[in-house]
Amino acid sequence: MIKYFIFLLILQSCQITKSYSKSVIRRLPGYPEDLPFKLETGYIGVGEKEDVQLFYYFIESTRNPKDDSLIFYIPGGPGASALAAVLHGMGPLDFNLDDLTLTLNPNTWTQMANFLSVDIPAGTGFSYLETKEGWISSDNILAVQAVDFIKKFVSDHPKFLRNPIYIAGTSYMGIIVPKITLELYEGNERGDQPTLNIQGYMLTSPFTNKFMDFNSRLEYAHRVALVSDNIYQSAVNNCHGNYVYISFANSACLKSLQSYEECTRRINLENILEPFCDDCEVISSLSHTYFLHLNLGRWHMYMVVANKACFALLIIRSKYFLLGFLNY
């Protein structure tokens, strides 16, 4: 039921039949009046044959769209839907969890920037492919498709040709976004058209390099006082700066890292300032007091929570994320 509500929410007035197609959405189910901002959705074909059809959401700045920056945001994953950014993130809308209606996000980026987000790679969200060859993907292919997309979007919206453009992303897009930005910059240097006013990129919680990202966790834990000076120095001395690829023959290093794990195993790694819900477990039984069954075609999850405060926190987050990520 909720899944189809979200689908209708975005596409109720869209009839997509062309390779380049767009529609301005003026009203949405769950919002009581006309939207106080311009929301455009549509498809743009990328690639030589344009057999990869990428679905996008574009919201004009409510301040000064003619001059404000254009932020091209790519969700993480890869494979995260752009709908989550529009409905639960930096976009102009949010959910009222009590009755599942829509409300305005007071912290939306669109108060000072034009916001563009896309379901990429194809197969994500509402994006689709017209040939089986389109399923072939990689980091480089994704970056090339994103460059093709933004160039075609701006060509189709020439009033934004002079606007400062920032490429943004989160999580795994820490790998992709710099590639996109560099290619756009070098394209300008080569004289590729259209020339874009590319200014830089923005990343939130980015994945950049497996070794560097994971190897820095011990140093971070020490810096925020999750582990003692003694444990940290022991790991530094015994592991020689490598806390990811560890030889089983190095028992001293393994022992130091075990001490680190013991200090952090009850820490909420997603947000160290929030409680760690150690009373949660995944089960297949229905006989417990607090039971949450999430069945969205893909996910079958059973959670048991003995701690009511922890359960309340999970319920709030589950609703937000499930509603925002329904079209993964």
C-alpha positions as YAML, in Angstrom:
chain: A
units: angstrom
residues:
- id: 1
  name: MET
  ca: [0.00, 0.00, 0.00]
- id: 2
  name: ILE
  ca: [2.69, 2.49, 1.04]
- id: 3
  name: LYS
  ca: [4.86, 1.52, -1.91]
- id: 4
  name: TYR
  ca: [2.15, 2.38, -4.42]
- id: 5
  name: PHE
  ca: [1.40, 5.60, -2.54]
- id: 6
  name: ILE
  ca: [5.01, 6.69, -3.03]
- id: 7
  name: PHE
  ca: [4.92, 5.70, -6.69]
- id: 8
  name: LEU
  ca: [1.78, 7.75, -7.29]
- id: 9
  name: LEU
  ca: [3.17, 10.58, -5.18]
- id: 10
  name: ILE
  ca: [5.93, 11.23, -7.70]
- id: 11
  name: LEU
  ca: [4.43, 10.06, -10.97]
- id: 12
  name: GLN
  ca: [0.71, 10.79, -10.72]
- id: 13
  name: SER
  ca: [0.85, 13.49, -13.40]
- id: 14
  name: CYS
  ca: [3.79, 12.10, -15.42]
- id: 15
  name: GLN
  ca: [3.33, 10.13, -18.61]
- id: 16
  name: ILE
  ca: [6.82, 9.25, -19.80]
- id: 17
  name: THR
  ca: [7.01, 8.24, -23.44]
- id: 18
  name: LYS
  ca: [10.10, 9.99, -24.86]
- id: 19
  name: SER
  ca: [13.82, 9.67, -24.33]
- id: 20
  name: TYR
  ca: [13.84, 13.27, -23.10]
- id: 21
  name: SER
  ca: [10.73, 13.95, -21.10]
- id: 22
  name: LYS
  ca: [9.82, 16.00, -18.09]
- id: 23
  name: SER
  ca: [6.81, 17.07, -16.12]
- id: 24
  name: VAL
  ca: [6.24, 19.76, -13.50]
- id: 25
  name: ILE
  ca: [4.52, 18.34, -10.42]
- id: 26
  name: ARG
  ca: [2.24, 20.88, -8.77]
- id: 27
  name: ARG
  ca: [0.38, 18.72, -6.25]
- id: 28
  name: LEU
  ca: [1.28, 15.58, -4.32]
- id: 29
  name: PRO
  ca: [-0.85, 13.12, -2.36]
- id: 30
  name: GLY
  ca: [-0.38, 13.79, 1.33]
- id: 31
  name: TYR
  ca: [0.25, 17.52, 0.90]
- id: 32
  name: PRO
  ca: [-2.90, 19.65, 1.34]
- id: 33
  name: GLU
  ca: [-2.24, 22.38, -1.25]
- id: 34
  name: ASP
  ca: [-0.13, 23.35, -4.24]
- id: 35
  name: LEU
  ca: [3.58, 22.84, -3.66]
- id: 36
  name: PRO
  ca: [5.32, 26.09, -2.67]
- id: 37
  name: PHE
  ca: [8.29, 25.22, -4.89]
- id: 38
  name: LYS
  ca: [8.87, 24.03, -8.44]
- id: 39
  name: LEU
  ca: [9.31, 20.25, -8.64]
- id: 40
  name: GLU
  ca: [10.20, 18.71, -11.98]
- id: 41
  name: THR
  ca: [10.64, 15.01, -12.67]
- id: 42
  name: GLY
  ca: [11.59, 13.26, -15.87]
- id: 43
  name: TYR
  ca: [13.88, 10.97, -17.81]
- id: 44
  name: ILE
  ca: [17.10, 11.64, -19.69]
- id: 45
  name: GLY
  ca: [18.70, 8.99, -21.88]
- id: 46
  name: VAL
  ca: [22.47, 8.56, -21.53]
- id: 47
  name: GLY
  ca: [25.04, 6.61, -23.47]
- id: 48
  name: GLU
  ca: [25.67, 6.41, -27.19]
- id: 49
  name: LYS
  ca: [22.32, 4.71, -27.83]
- id: 50
  name: GLU
  ca: [20.56, 6.46, -24.93]
- id: 51
  name: ASP
  ca: [19.42, 3.00, -23.86]
- id: 52
  name: VAL
  ca: [19.96, 3.90, -20.20]
- id: 53
  name: GLN
  ca: [17.04, 6.04, -19.04]
- id: 54
  name: LEU
  ca: [17.81, 7.94, -15.84]
- id: 55
  name: PHE
  ca: [14.98, 9.33, -13.73]
- id: 56
  name: TYR
  ca: [15.59, 12.63, -11.97]
- id: 57
  name: TYR
  ca: [14.08, 15.04, -9.47]
- id: 58
  name: PHE
  ca: [14.76, 18.75, -9.86]
- id: 59
  name: ILE
  ca: [13.68, 21.41, -7.37]
- id: 60
  name: GLU
  ca: [14.32, 25.07, -8.09]
- id: 61
  name: SER
  ca: [15.70, 27.29, -5.37]
- id: 62
  name: THR
  ca: [13.00, 29.27, -3.58]
- id: 63
  name: ARG
  ca: [15.41, 32.18, -3.14]
- id: 64
  name: ASN
  ca: [16.90, 33.12, -6.51]
- id: 65
  name: PRO
  ca: [16.97, 30.19, -8.97]
- id: 66
  name: LYS
  ca: [18.46, 32.35, -11.71]
- id: 67
  name: ASP
  ca: [21.70, 32.95, -9.77]
- id: 68
  name: ASP
  ca: [21.79, 30.34, -6.99]
- id: 69
  name: SER
  ca: [24.10, 27.34, -7.30]
- id: 70
  name: LEU
  ca: [22.98, 24.09, -8.89]
- id: 71
  name: ILE
  ca: [23.75, 21.11, -6.65]
- id: 72
  name: PHE
  ca: [23.83, 17.79, -8.48]
- id: 73
  name: TYR
  ca: [23.41, 15.22, -5.71]
- id: 74
  name: ILE
  ca: [23.99, 11.49, -6.19]
- id: 75
  name: PRO
  ca: [22.86, 9.20, -3.33]
- id: 76
  name: GLY
  ca: [25.10, 6.46, -1.99]
- id: 77
  name: GLY
  ca: [24.97, 2.77, -2.56]
- id: 78
  name: PRO
  ca: [25.66, 2.55, -5.38]
- id: 79
  name: GLY
  ca: [21.96, 1.96, -5.95]
- id: 80
  name: ALA
  ca: [20.33, 4.29, -3.43]
- id: 81
  name: SER
  ca: [17.22, 6.04, -4.70]
- id: 82
  name: ALA
  ca: [17.15, 9.80, -5.15]
- id: 83
  name: LEU
  ca: [13.68, 9.75, -3.61]
- id: 84
  name: ALA
  ca: [15.30, 9.44, -0.19]
- id: 85
  name: ALA
  ca: [17.10, 12.75, -0.73]
- id: 86
  name: VAL
  ca: [13.88, 14.49, -1.78]
- id: 87
  name: LEU
  ca: [11.67, 13.06, 0.96]
- id: 88
  name: HIS
  ca: [14.12, 12.37, 3.78]
- id: 89
  name: GLY
  ca: [17.28, 14.38, 3.53]
- id: 90
  name: MET
  ca: [18.21, 17.72, 2.06]
- id: 91
  name: GLY
  ca: [15.10, 18.02, -0.11]
- id: 92
  name: PRO
  ca: [12.08, 20.26, 0.55]
- id: 93
  name: LEU
  ca: [9.74, 17.56, 1.86]
- id: 94
  name: ASP
  ca: [9.60, 15.34, 4.91]
- id: 95
  name: PHE
  ca: [7.19, 12.83, 6.43]
- id: 96
  name: ASN
  ca: [4.73, 13.37, 9.23]
- id: 97
  name: LEU
  ca: [5.14, 9.98, 10.90]
- id: 98
  name: ASP
  ca: [1.82, 10.16, 12.74]
- id: 99
  name: ASP
  ca: [-0.39, 10.02, 9.64]
- id: 100
  name: LEU
  ca: [2.16, 9.52, 6.82]
- id: 101
  name: THR
  ca: [1.36, 12.86, 5.23]
- id: 102
  name: LEU
  ca: [3.93, 15.21, 3.77]
- id: 103
  name: THR
  ca: [5.30, 18.29, 5.48]
- id: 104
  name: LEU
  ca: [7.87, 20.92, 4.53]
- id: 105
  name: ASN
  ca: [11.48, 20.44, 5.59]
- id: 106
  name: PRO
  ca: [12.62, 23.66, 7.33]
- id: 107
  name: ASN
  ca: [16.28, 22.78, 6.68]
- id: 108
  name: THR
  ca: [16.05, 22.07, 2.96]
- id: 109
  name: TRP
  ca: [18.97, 23.01, 0.77]
- id: 110
  name: THR
  ca: [16.52, 24.44, -1.76]
- id: 111
  name: GLN
  ca: [16.21, 27.57, 0.36]
- id: 112
  name: MET
  ca: [19.47, 28.70, -1.24]
- id: 113
  name: ALA
  ca: [20.29, 26.30, -4.07]
- id: 114
  name: ASN
  ca: [18.77, 24.53, -7.05]
- id: 115
  name: PHE
  ca: [18.70, 20.82, -6.29]
- id: 116
  name: LEU
  ca: [19.03, 18.00, -8.83]
- id: 117
  name: SER
  ca: [19.17, 14.31, -7.93]
- id: 118
  name: VAL
  ca: [19.07, 11.19, -10.08]
- id: 119
  name: ASP
  ca: [18.38, 7.48, -9.76]
- id: 120
  name: ILE
  ca: [21.72, 6.05, -10.88]
- id: 121
  name: PRO
  ca: [22.89, 3.49, -11.96]
- id: 122
  name: ALA
  ca: [19.97, 2.31, -14.09]
- id: 123
  name: GLY
  ca: [17.87, -0.20, -12.19]
- id: 124
  name: THR
  ca: [17.84, 2.13, -9.20]
- id: 125
  name: GLY
  ca: [14.51, 3.71, -8.32]
- id: 126
  name: PHE
  ca: [12.54, 4.57, -11.45]
- id: 127
  name: SER
  ca: [15.49, 4.46, -13.86]
- id: 128
  name: TYR
  ca: [15.42, 1.65, -16.41]
- id: 129
  name: LEU
  ca: [17.26, 0.13, -19.36]
- id: 130
  name: GLU
  ca: [16.13, -0.56, -22.90]
- id: 131
  name: THR
  ca: [18.83, -3.14, -23.72]
- id: 132
  name: LYS
  ca: [20.51, -5.91, -21.76]
- id: 133
  name: GLU
  ca: [23.89, -4.30, -22.49]
- id: 134
  name: GLY
  ca: [22.81, -1.38, -20.34]
- id: 135
  name: TRP
  ca: [23.10, -3.56, -17.24]
- id: 136
  name: ILE
  ca: [26.89, -3.50, -17.53]
- id: 137
  name: SER
  ca: [28.17, -1.04, -14.94]
- id: 138
  name: SER
  ca: [31.28, -0.02, -13.05]
- id: 139
  name: ASP
  ca: [32.59, 2.99, -11.18]
- id: 140
  name: ASN
  ca: [33.93, 4.49, -14.41]
- id: 141
  name: ILE
  ca: [30.75, 3.76, -16.38]
- id: 142
  name: LEU
  ca: [28.64, 5.31, -13.63]
- id: 143
  name: ALA
  ca: [30.80, 8.44, -13.68]
- id: 144
  name: VAL
  ca: [30.61, 8.70, -17.49]
- id: 145
  name: GLN
  ca: [26.82, 8.32, -17.40]
- id: 146
  name: ALA
  ca: [26.53, 10.98, -14.70]
- id: 147
  name: VAL
  ca: [28.63, 13.40, -16.77]
- id: 148
  name: ASP
  ca: [26.46, 12.71, -19.82]
- id: 149
  name: PHE
  ca: [23.35, 13.24, -17.71]
- id: 150
  name: ILE
  ca: [24.34, 16.59, -16.20]
- id: 151
  name: LYS
  ca: [25.46, 17.95, -19.58]
- id: 152
  name: LYS
  ca: [22.17, 16.96, -21.20]
- id: 153
  name: PHE
  ca: [20.17, 18.31, -18.28]
- id: 154
  name: VAL
  ca: [21.84, 21.72, -18.43]
- id: 155
  name: SER
  ca: [21.51, 21.78, -22.23]
- id: 156
  name: ASP
  ca: [17.79, 21.16, -21.78]
- id: 157
  name: HIS
  ca: [17.67, 23.86, -19.07]
- id: 158
  name: PRO
  ca: [19.94, 26.55, -20.59]
- id: 159
  name: LYS
  ca: [19.00, 29.19, -18.02]
- id: 160
  name: PHE
  ca: [21.28, 27.31, -15.59]
- id: 161
  name: LEU
  ca: [24.33, 27.34, -17.87]
- id: 162
  name: ARG
  ca: [25.97, 30.18, -15.93]
- id: 163
  name: ASN
  ca: [25.01, 28.99, -12.45]
- id: 164
  name: PRO
  ca: [27.80, 27.67, -10.20]
- id: 165
  name: ILE
  ca: [27.59, 23.87, -10.20]
- id: 166
  name: TYR
  ca: [28.62, 21.59, -7.34]
- id: 167
  name: ILE
  ca: [28.63, 17.80, -7.54]
- id: 168
  name: ALA
  ca: [27.56, 16.22, -4.25]
- id: 169
  name: GLY
  ca: [27.20, 12.72, -2.87]
- id: 170
  name: THR
  ca: [27.35, 10.49, 0.15]
- id: 171
  name: SER
  ca: [28.79, 7.12, 1.16]
- id: 172
  name: TYR
  ca: [30.14, 5.19, -1.85]
- id: 173
  name: MET
  ca: [29.85, 8.29, -4.02]
- id: 174
  name: GLY
  ca: [33.10, 9.36, -2.38]
- id: 175
  name: ILE
  ca: [34.65, 7.19, -5.11]
- id: 176
  name: ILE
  ca: [32.48, 8.48, -7.96]
- id: 177
  name: VAL
  ca: [31.93, 12.20, -7.32]
- id: 178
  name: PRO
  ca: [35.60, 13.24, -7.69]
- id: 179
  name: LYS
  ca: [35.71, 11.35, -11.02]
- id: 180
  name: ILE
  ca: [32.64, 13.25, -12.25]
- id: 181
  name: THR
  ca: [33.99, 16.60, -11.12]
- id: 182
  name: LEU
  ca: [37.39, 16.02, -12.70]
- id: 183
  name: GLU
  ca: [35.86, 14.93, -16.01]
- id: 184
  name: LEU
  ca: [33.62, 18.01, -16.13]
- id: 185
  name: TYR
  ca: [36.59, 20.26, -15.36]
- id: 186
  name: GLU
  ca: [38.80, 18.61, -17.96]
- id: 187
  name: GLY
  ca: [35.92, 18.71, -20.44]
- id: 188
  name: ASN
  ca: [35.79, 22.47, -20.04]
- id: 189
  name: GLU
  ca: [39.55, 22.61, -20.64]
- id: 190
  name: ARG
  ca: [39.12, 20.59, -23.85]
- id: 191
  name: GLY
  ca: [36.35, 22.86, -25.04]
- id: 192
  name: ASP
  ca: [33.58, 20.28, -24.71]
- id: 193
  name: GLN
  ca: [30.08, 21.68, -24.97]
- id: 194
  name: PRO
  ca: [28.20, 22.80, -23.09]
- id: 195
  name: THR
  ca: [30.75, 24.56, -20.90]
- id: 196
  name: LEU
  ca: [29.65, 24.15, -17.30]
- id: 197
  name: ASN
  ca: [30.44, 26.51, -14.44]
- id: 198
  name: ILE
  ca: [31.81, 23.69, -12.30]
- id: 199
  name: GLN
  ca: [33.02, 24.97, -8.91]
- id: 200
  name: GLY
  ca: [33.79, 21.84, -6.91]
- id: 201
  name: TYR
  ca: [32.25, 18.94, -5.04]
- id: 202
  name: MET
  ca: [30.76, 18.13, -1.64]
- id: 203
  name: LEU
  ca: [30.78, 14.77, 0.16]
- id: 204
  name: THR
  ca: [29.08, 13.61, 3.35]
- id: 205
  name: SER
  ca: [30.41, 10.55, 5.19]
- id: 206
  name: PRO
  ca: [32.25, 9.45, 2.04]
- id: 207
  name: PHE
  ca: [33.81, 6.11, 1.29]
- id: 208
  name: THR
  ca: [37.17, 6.87, -0.29]
- id: 209
  name: ASN
  ca: [39.56, 3.96, 0.21]
- id: 210
  name: LYS
  ca: [38.92, 0.73, 2.12]
- id: 211
  name: PHE
  ca: [42.28, 0.67, 3.86]
- id: 212
  name: MET
  ca: [42.37, 4.37, 4.72]
- id: 213
  name: ASP
  ca: [38.73, 4.55, 5.83]
- id: 214
  name: PHE
  ca: [38.81, 1.51, 8.09]
- id: 215
  name: ASN
  ca: [42.37, 2.01, 9.24]
- id: 216
  name: SER
  ca: [41.47, 5.43, 10.65]
- id: 217
  name: ARG
  ca: [38.82, 4.05, 13.01]
- id: 218
  name: LEU
  ca: [41.28, 3.28, 15.79]
- id: 219
  name: GLU
  ca: [42.76, 6.77, 15.62]
- id: 220
  name: TYR
  ca: [39.27, 8.27, 15.66]
- id: 221
  name: ALA
  ca: [38.23, 6.13, 18.63]
- id: 222
  name: HIS
  ca: [41.27, 7.35, 20.54]
- id: 223
  name: ARG
  ca: [40.68, 10.98, 19.59]
- id: 224
  name: VAL
  ca: [37.11, 10.93, 20.95]
- id: 225
  name: ALA
  ca: [38.18, 9.01, 24.09]
- id: 226
  name: LEU
  ca: [36.51, 5.69, 23.26]
- id: 227
  name: VAL
  ca: [39.80, 3.89, 23.96]
- id: 228
  name: SER
  ca: [42.55, 4.71, 26.41]
- id: 229
  name: ASP
  ca: [46.01, 6.03, 25.62]
- id: 230
  name: ASN
  ca: [47.50, 2.68, 26.64]
- id: 231
  name: ILE
  ca: [45.29, 0.64, 24.29]
- id: 232
  name: TYR
  ca: [45.89, 3.04, 21.42]
- id: 233
  name: GLN
  ca: [49.66, 3.12, 21.89]
- id: 234
  name: SER
  ca: [49.75, -0.66, 22.20]
- id: 235
  name: ALA
  ca: [48.00, -1.03, 18.85]
- id: 236
  name: VAL
  ca: [50.28, 1.54, 17.23]
- id: 237
  name: ASN
  ca: [53.39, -0.25, 18.47]
- id: 238
  name: ASN
  ca: [52.23, -3.81, 17.73]
- id: 239
  name: CYS
  ca: [50.38, -3.31, 14.43]
- id: 240
  name: HIS
  ca: [52.79, -0.84, 12.85]
- id: 241
  name: GLY
  ca: [49.99, 1.34, 11.47]
- id: 242
  name: ASN
  ca: [48.06, -1.48, 9.78]
- id: 243
  name: TYR
  ca: [44.78, -2.32, 11.53]
- id: 244
  name: VAL
  ca: [42.95, -3.77, 8.51]
- id: 245
  name: TYR
  ca: [45.12, -6.41, 6.84]
- id: 246
  name: ILE
  ca: [46.56, -8.19, 9.86]
- id: 247
  name: SER
  ca: [48.70, -11.30, 9.86]
- id: 248
  name: PHE
  ca: [47.42, -14.02, 12.19]
- id: 249
  name: ALA
  ca: [51.06, -14.58, 13.12]
- id: 250
  name: ASN
  ca: [51.13, -11.15, 14.77]
- id: 251
  name: SER
  ca: [49.50, -12.20, 18.04]
- id: 252
  name: ALA
  ca: [50.48, -8.97, 19.82]
- id: 253
  name: CYS
  ca: [48.61, -6.89, 17.24]
- id: 254
  name: LEU
  ca: [45.56, -9.16, 17.42]
- id: 255
  name: LYS
  ca: [45.53, -8.83, 21.20]
- id: 256
  name: SER
  ca: [45.73, -5.02, 21.00]
- id: 257
  name: LEU
  ca: [42.86, -4.88, 18.51]
- id: 258
  name: GLN
  ca: [40.82, -7.23, 20.69]
- id: 259
  name: SER
  ca: [41.14, -4.69, 23.50]
- id: 260
  name: TYR
  ca: [39.98, -1.99, 21.08]
- id: 261
  name: GLU
  ca: [36.97, -4.11, 20.07]
- id: 262
  name: GLU
  ca: [36.03, -4.71, 23.70]
- id: 263
  name: CYS
  ca: [36.00, -0.96, 24.31]
- id: 264
  name: THR
  ca: [33.84, -0.17, 21.29]
- id: 265
  name: ARG
  ca: [31.52, -3.17, 20.91]
- id: 266
  name: ARG
  ca: [28.79, -1.44, 22.91]
- id: 267
  name: ILE
  ca: [29.19, 1.84, 21.01]
- id: 268
  name: ASN
  ca: [26.69, 2.85, 18.33]
- id: 269
  name: LEU
  ca: [29.06, 3.18, 15.39]
- id: 270
  name: GLU
  ca: [26.45, 5.05, 13.32]
- id: 271
  name: ASN
  ca: [26.28, 7.79, 15.95]
- id: 272
  name: ILE
  ca: [28.47, 7.50, 19.03]
- id: 273
  name: LEU
  ca: [26.28, 10.04, 20.87]
- id: 274
  name: GLU
  ca: [23.24, 7.74, 20.74]
- id: 275
  name: PRO
  ca: [22.66, 4.64, 22.88]
- id: 276
  name: PHE
  ca: [23.72, 1.25, 21.62]
- id: 277
  name: CYS
  ca: [20.65, -0.99, 21.43]
- id: 278
  name: ASP
  ca: [22.22, -4.20, 22.65]
- id: 279
  name: ASP
  ca: [18.82, -5.76, 23.35]
- id: 280
  name: CYS
  ca: [17.98, -5.94, 19.63]
- id: 281
  name: GLU
  ca: [18.35, -9.19, 17.76]
- id: 282
  name: VAL
  ca: [17.20, -10.58, 14.46]
- id: 283
  name: ILE
  ca: [14.94, -13.62, 14.88]
- id: 284
  name: SER
  ca: [12.35, -15.66, 13.01]
- id: 285
  name: SER
  ca: [9.95, -16.16, 15.90]
- id: 286
  name: LEU
  ca: [6.72, -14.20, 16.39]
- id: 287
  name: SER
  ca: [6.34, -14.88, 20.10]
- id: 288
  name: HIS
  ca: [8.07, -11.86, 21.62]
- id: 289
  name: THR
  ca: [6.58, -8.74, 23.16]
- id: 290
  name: TYR
  ca: [7.98, -6.17, 20.76]
- id: 291
  name: PHE
  ca: [7.96, -7.45, 17.21]
- id: 292
  name: LEU
  ca: [8.49, -5.55, 13.99]
- id: 293
  name: HIS
  ca: [7.97, -7.26, 10.64]
- id: 294
  name: LEU
  ca: [9.10, -5.29, 7.59]
- id: 295
  name: ASN
  ca: [7.99, -6.92, 4.36]
- id: 296
  name: LEU
  ca: [8.57, -4.82, 1.26]
- id: 297
  name: GLY
  ca: [9.00, -7.53, -1.30]
- id: 298
  name: ARG
  ca: [12.74, -7.65, -0.71]
- id: 299
  name: TRP
  ca: [13.23, -7.34, 3.01]
- id: 300
  name: HIS
  ca: [11.97, -9.78, 5.63]
- id: 301
  name: MET
  ca: [13.25, -8.60, 8.98]
- id: 302
  name: TYR
  ca: [12.23, -9.55, 12.48]
- id: 303
  name: MET
  ca: [13.40, -7.39, 15.36]
- id: 304
  name: VAL
  ca: [13.01, -8.01, 19.05]
- id: 305
  name: VAL
  ca: [13.58, -5.11, 21.37]
- id: 306
  name: ALA
  ca: [13.50, -5.52, 25.13]
- id: 307
  name: ASN
  ca: [14.44, -1.89, 25.72]
- id: 308
  name: LYS
  ca: [11.46, 0.40, 25.06]
- id: 309
  name: ALA
  ca: [13.56, 3.52, 24.51]
- id: 310
  name: CYS
  ca: [15.67, 1.66, 21.99]
- id: 311
  name: PHE
  ca: [12.53, 0.34, 20.30]
- id: 312
  name: ALA
  ca: [11.06, 3.84, 19.97]
- id: 313
  name: LEU
  ca: [14.26, 5.06, 18.32]
- id: 314
  name: LEU
  ca: [14.23, 2.15, 15.88]
- id: 315
  name: ILE
  ca: [10.58, 2.73, 14.97]
- id: 316
  name: ILE
  ca: [11.20, 6.38, 14.13]
- id: 317
  name: ARG
  ca: [14.24, 5.60, 12.01]
- id: 318
  name: SER
  ca: [12.62, 2.61, 10.34]
- id: 319
  name: LYS
  ca: [9.64, 4.67, 9.21]
- id: 320
  name: TYR
  ca: [11.81, 7.45, 7.83]
- id: 321
  name: PHE
  ca: [14.17, 5.16, 6.00]
- id: 322
  name: LEU
  ca: [11.56, 2.72, 4.73]
- id: 323
  name: LEU
  ca: [9.37, 5.49, 3.36]
- id: 324
  name: GLY
  ca: [12.30, 7.31, 1.84]
- id: 325
  name: PHE
  ca: [13.95, 4.21, 0.34]
- id: 326
  name: LEU
  ca: [10.89, 2.33, -0.92]
- id: 327
  name: ASN
  ca: [11.89, 2.54, -4.57]
- id: 328
  name: TYR
  ca: [15.42, 1.15, -4.18]
...
